[in-house]
Amino acid sequence: MNQSVIKALKLLDLFTEDTHELTLKEISDLANLPKPTVYRLLSALESCNFLYKTKESEHDSRYRLGLKLLELGHIVSNKLELRGIALPYMEDLAKDINEVIHLVIVNQNEATYIEKVDSTRALRLYTRIGKSSPLYIGSGPKMLLATLPKKRQFEILDDTELFKFNDPLPINKEELIRELEGIRQSGYAYSIGEQDADTTGISYPIYNHQNQVIAALAVSGLSSHFEGENLTLLKDKAKQTARTISGELGYRGSNI
């Protein structure tokens, strides 16, 4: 474990609600570290915008927390807000249709499941909160991939050969790109047996107040439940729930 990184991050803990600004000497004293070491760590934090220097003299410098922390905090806050708003509607949907409901977001080049509501059926899908999977496997991940800018899509798809779970044959990228365009046009994603055998998933986008897709609402269950009139019902209810969650997040568009 990199001790320099740990020491630098611990310096950030010295700033509190009541202590907005600290001098180099104060930080050195509080951290019980030599001033040259502290200065080197502070300079690294400053270069990454975690701190900024408010004053400098030949004798001392003063530091405040930087805007990068605000940016990261905002990201975390948005994710917590999304989960908090979505969960009651996911629970209502699960009670109504008795299928598994997931909330999925883009996390770098992967899809991450940040919320899940199980059904009462014997079926248990191999998903958990915090699980990540490729953006090209499953209805939720593909819904998100389809809404990314084309350049970003190609960066992800060109990164390496693409394989389905438990299938040695690579995915045909041209077919996948056509499928993503179809998802973009239709407004929902549909997958059969891509993450779990004999299961089907349907997903709809969730938008924020800036009309950006920030998550996918995915409904999953045994493929035998996703047929005929019941499939139409599941699609309608999933779409309406995604619309309601988007509205709660401030979305006022008409894409859903």
Secondary structure as UniProt FT lines:
FT   HELIX           3..12
FT   TURN            13..14
FT   STRAND          21..23
FT   HELIX           24..31
FT   HELIX           35..47
FT   TURN            48..49
FT   STRAND          51..56
FT   STRAND          61..65
FT   HELIX           67..97
FT   STRAND          100..107
FT   TURN            108..109
FT   STRAND          110..117
FT   TURN            129..130
FT   STRAND          132..134
FT   TURN            135..136
FT   HELIX           139..147
FT   HELIX           150..157
FT   TURN            165..166
FT   HELIX           173..186
FT   STRAND          189..192
FT   TURN            197..198
FT   STRAND          199..207
FT   TURN            209..210
FT   STRAND          213..222
FT   HELIX           223..225
FT   HELIX           228..248
FT   TURN            249..250
//
